[in-house]
Amino acid sequence: MTNFHTSETATGTGDRSRPRAVLPALCATQITSWGIVYYAFPILNARITADTGWSTTATTGAFSAALIVSALAGVPVGRILDHRGPRAVMTLGSVLATLATLAVATAPNLVVFLAAWMLAGIGMAATFYQPAFAALTRWWGQDRIRALTTVTLAGGLASTVFAPLTATLAEHLNWRTTYAVLALLLALVTIPAHALALRAPWTPAPRPSSQRDTHSGPVARTRPFLMLATALTLNSFAMYAVVIALVPLLIARGASPTAAAWALGLGGAGQTLGRTLYAALARHTGVTTRTVTLIALGGGTTATFAAISGPFPLLLGIAIAAGMVRGNLTLLQATAVTDRWGTTHYGRLSGLLSAPATIASALAPLAGAALAGPLGGYPALFAMLALASTVAALLALGSRQR
C-alpha cells in the first residue's frame, strides 16, 4: 500500500506517492466550474434582462456581488484549507455552486436573484483557483509550477468550451432552463470528482525556515506583504478593466464588433500560450524582478493600445501579447505566497492576498465604463489604466524581502 505520510508527499517530490487522480480531476472541475458559474452569465445576461425586465446594471451588479463575496469568503476558506485540506471544502463548494445556479434559474424576483449570486460567491471561493492552488502547492511541493500551469491551462479553456455550449443551449431553451441544465452538468462533474479524487491525506505543511515566518498573522502585517497586496490589487483593477473595455476600444478604432470579439478571443488564446512560458521565466528570474517585469509589461501593452489606432492586425498582435502577460500574471499570483513565505500558511495568506485583488476585478468593469465618458473616450481610459499599472509595478518593488 502506498504510504501517503512519507516526506515525499509533504514536499511533493515523490511521483509515486503523489495522489495521481488529483491533477486530471482538478482540470475537469476548473473547466466546468469556471465555465458554468462564471462564463455562462455574460452569455445569458441579455436574455435575462429581456425576459425579466430587470436592468442590465442590476443583473451585472448581482454578478459583481458574487465576486466580492468570493473575495471575502476566500480568507476563512483559506484558513480551513490549511488545516483540513481541499476535499471537504471543494465538495461542499460544488454543492453550494449547484444550488446557487438552480436558484438563479428559478429566481422569481431580483432580490432572490441577488441572494442566489451571493451564495454562488461562496461556491466560487470554495471551488475556483484558490483551493485548487492550495491542494497542488501542498501535494506537488517543488514541482508545483508544472501542476499549477497544467490546471490553469485547463481553466483557460472554460470559456472556449462553455461559451458556445451555453449559447447553443440558449438558442433552443430559455435562459432559466439553460441554467438548470448547466446546474445538472455542474453537479455531475464536480461533486463526485472533488469527493473521490481529493481523498489523499492532508499531511502537515513543512515548517517555516525562520521563526519570523511561524505565524501567518505577522507575515500579513509586514511591509513586503502589504506592498505586494497593494500592487496586485491595483494591477488587477487595471487588467480586468482593460479586458472588458477592449471591445469598445477596438470598435472606436474602426473595427467591426465581430473583429473586436475575435481580438478578445485571441487574447484568451495568448493567455493560454503565456502560461506555458511561466516555468522558464521562474527559473531565470527572482520573485521581485518577475513581479515588477510582468506588471510593467501589462502596463506597456495597455499604453500601446492607447497610443496606436491601427492597422487592425497590429492591434490584434497587441491583444495576443496582452493575453500572454495576463496568463503569466495568473501563475505569478498563484506562486506569490510560496515563493516568499513558504507553504505553511498558504491558504490563509493566499486568501488575504487575493481578496482585495478579486474585489478590484469585480469593480473594474463598472468603473471602467463609468470613467470612459468623463475621460473623453476609451483611448484616454487605457492611458489612465497604463499609468495605474506603472504605479503597481513601482509598488511591487517594495515587496522585496530583506
Salt bridges, closest charged atoms under 4 A:
ASP15 OD1 - ARG18 NH1 2.86
ASP143 OD2 - ARG18 NH1 3.86
ASP143 OD2 - ARG146 NE 3.03
ASP213 OD1 - ARG212 NH1 3.50
ASP339 OD1 - ARG144 NH2 3.46
ASP339 OD2 - ARG290 NH2 3.07
